[in-house]
Amino acid sequence: MFDTRPALADMAQQIRSCRGSEGLTLQQLAARSGVAASTIHKVEAQQMVPTVSVLLKIAKGLGRRPEELIRDDISAPATSGERAESSA
């Protein structure tokens, strides 16, 4: 089964990093994006997984493409043969 936790942690870090590099507070990003500051905080703290809609709004508020906030080096799940080999 695919573990999404590393990708979600990376996304949270990217959002926080982009916000910091833009010099934005949670409230400023909330005003720019139309997403509540409490929601952005929960996403950054990995207490909430954002919907696609929320992610798109946050990206727009940061002036970034959504794909810049999502890790792109996620490998495909192992096939049953690969799992058997790694277990041996």
N, C-alpha and C positions, 0 to 999 in steps of 0.2 A: 504494500500500500504506500502511496506517495505521501510523504510528510511535508505539509505546507508550512510548518513553523519557521524554517530557515528563510523561506521566501517572504513570509509576512514580516519577520524581523528585519530583513533587508529593506522592505518597502517602508516600514515605520522609520528606519534610520535615514533612508533617502528623503522622506518628507521632512523630517526634523532638520536634516543637513541643508536641504534646499531652502527651507524657511530661515534658517540661521544665516546662510550666505546672502539671502535677500534682505536680511536685517529686519525680518517681520516678527511681530509678536503673534501669539495665538489669535488675539482679537483683530489684528490687522489682516491676517490671512482669512479669518472668518468673514470680515467685511468684503474682501476681494473675491472670495469664492462662493459666498452664500451658504456656507456650511457652518454650523454652530461651533464656537470655540471649544465647547466641551466635547463635541464629536471628534474634532481634530486632535484634541489631547488624548482621547481614548484610542484613536488610531495610532498615534505616535507611541503611546505606552503599551501597545499590543493588547489592549483590553477590549478591542472591538475590531472586527474585520469589516472594512468599508464595502458598501455596495459599489457596483460599477459606476453608478450615477455619482456617488460621493467622491470616488476616486477621480472621476473626470473633472468634477468641480474643483477639487483641491489642486489638481494639476494645472487647470486654467488659472486659478488664483496665484499659483507659483510661477506662471509663465512658462510652464514646461509641458512637454508631451507626456501623456500618461505612461507610455512605455519607458520613459526615463526614470520612473518611480518604481518599476517592477524589474526584479532580477531576471536576466535573460539567459542565464547559464544553467537553467534547470534541465537536467538530463531526463531522457525518457525512462519510464519504469523498466526495471530489469525483466527479461523474459523468464519463464519458468526454468529454462536450461541454465541461464546465468545465475539464478538464485541457487540452484542445486550445486553449481560449481563453487560459488562463494561460500556455501555452507559446508563443503567437504573439507 
